[in-house]
């Protein structure tokens, strides 16, 4: 549960070799005008956990910008990526 709360706060999630050895990824939800997820910005194949930590916030900012363009209120409600 702590990990989910951190994802909501940071606006992105990391997969650090959980799916496959050597495969790291970050993902951030894109929300529509109802603040419902309609897709994700995903960076897959990052070379290291350090890269995932660096690029996670960038993916989050890109997802927030796109969500705003779609009418989401990203600054007023926490993310529920489900």
KAWO-V72832 format. One record per residue. N is the residue number from 1. SS is DSSP state (H for helix, E for strand, L for the rest). PSI is psi in whole degrees, 0 to 359 (* if undefined). NEAR is the number of other ideal C-beta (glycine too) atoms within 10 Angstrom. Layout:
n->N ss->SS psi->PSI near->NEAR
n->N ss->SS psi->PSI near->NEAR
This chain:
n->1 ss->L psi->324 near->5
n->2 ss->H psi->322 near->6
n->3 ss->H psi->321 near->9
n->4 ss->H psi->317 near->12
n->5 ss->H psi->321 near->10
n->6 ss->H psi->320 near->12
n->7 ss->H psi->318 near->20
n->8 ss->H psi->320 near->16
n->9 ss->H psi->314 near->10
n->10 ss->H psi->341 near->15
n->11 ss->L psi->14 near->20
n->12 ss->L psi->160 near->28
n->13 ss->E psi->152 near->23
n->14 ss->E psi->145 near->21
n->15 ss->E psi->104 near->16
n->16 ss->E psi->89 near->14
n->17 ss->L psi->25 near->13
n->18 ss->L psi->329 near->10
n->19 ss->L psi->318 near->10
n->20 ss->L psi->146 near->9
n->21 ss->L psi->134 near->6
n->22 ss->L psi->358 near->8
n->23 ss->L psi->118 near->14
n->24 ss->E psi->148 near->23
n->25 ss->E psi->158 near->21
n->26 ss->E psi->150 near->26
n->27 ss->E psi->145 near->19
n->28 ss->E psi->134 near->26
n->29 ss->E psi->146 near->26
n->30 ss->E psi->127 near->19
n->31 ss->E psi->151 near->24
n->32 ss->L psi->190 near->13
n->33 ss->L psi->344 near->11
n->34 ss->L psi->8 near->11
n->35 ss->L psi->29 near->18
n->36 ss->L psi->141 near->11
n->37 ss->E psi->134 near->17
n->38 ss->E psi->354 near->14
n->39 ss->E psi->187 near->13
n->40 ss->E psi->147 near->15
n->41 ss->E psi->122 near->20
n->42 ss->E psi->132 near->15
n->43 ss->E psi->112 near->19
n->44 ss->E psi->139 near->11
n->45 ss->E psi->19 near->10
n->46 ss->E psi->144 near->20
n->47 ss->L psi->340 near->10
n->48 ss->L psi->166 near->12
n->49 ss->H psi->324 near->12
n->50 ss->H psi->319 near->10
n->51 ss->H psi->318 near->14
n->52 ss->H psi->318 near->21
n->53 ss->H psi->323 near->14
n->54 ss->H psi->318 near->12
n->55 ss->H psi->344 near->17
n->56 ss->H psi->309 near->22
n->57 ss->H psi->328 near->14
n->58 ss->H psi->319 near->14
n->59 ss->H psi->320 near->22
n->60 ss->H psi->316 near->22
n->61 ss->H psi->320 near->14
n->62 ss->H psi->317 near->15
n->63 ss->H psi->321 near->25
n->64 ss->H psi->316 near->20
n->65 ss->H psi->315 near->12
n->66 ss->H psi->319 near->17
n->67 ss->H psi->318 near->25
n->68 ss->H psi->318 near->13
n->69 ss->H psi->333 near->9
n->70 ss->L psi->3 near->15
n->71 ss->L psi->7 near->11
n->72 ss->L psi->152 near->24
n->73 ss->L psi->74 near->12
n->74 ss->L psi->340 near->20
n->75 ss->L psi->358 near->7
n->76 ss->L psi->347 near->7
n->77 ss->L psi->147 near->11
n->78 ss->L psi->157 near->11
n->79 ss->L psi->133 near->23
n->80 ss->L psi->94 near->12
n->81 ss->L psi->8 near->15
n->82 ss->L psi->* near->7
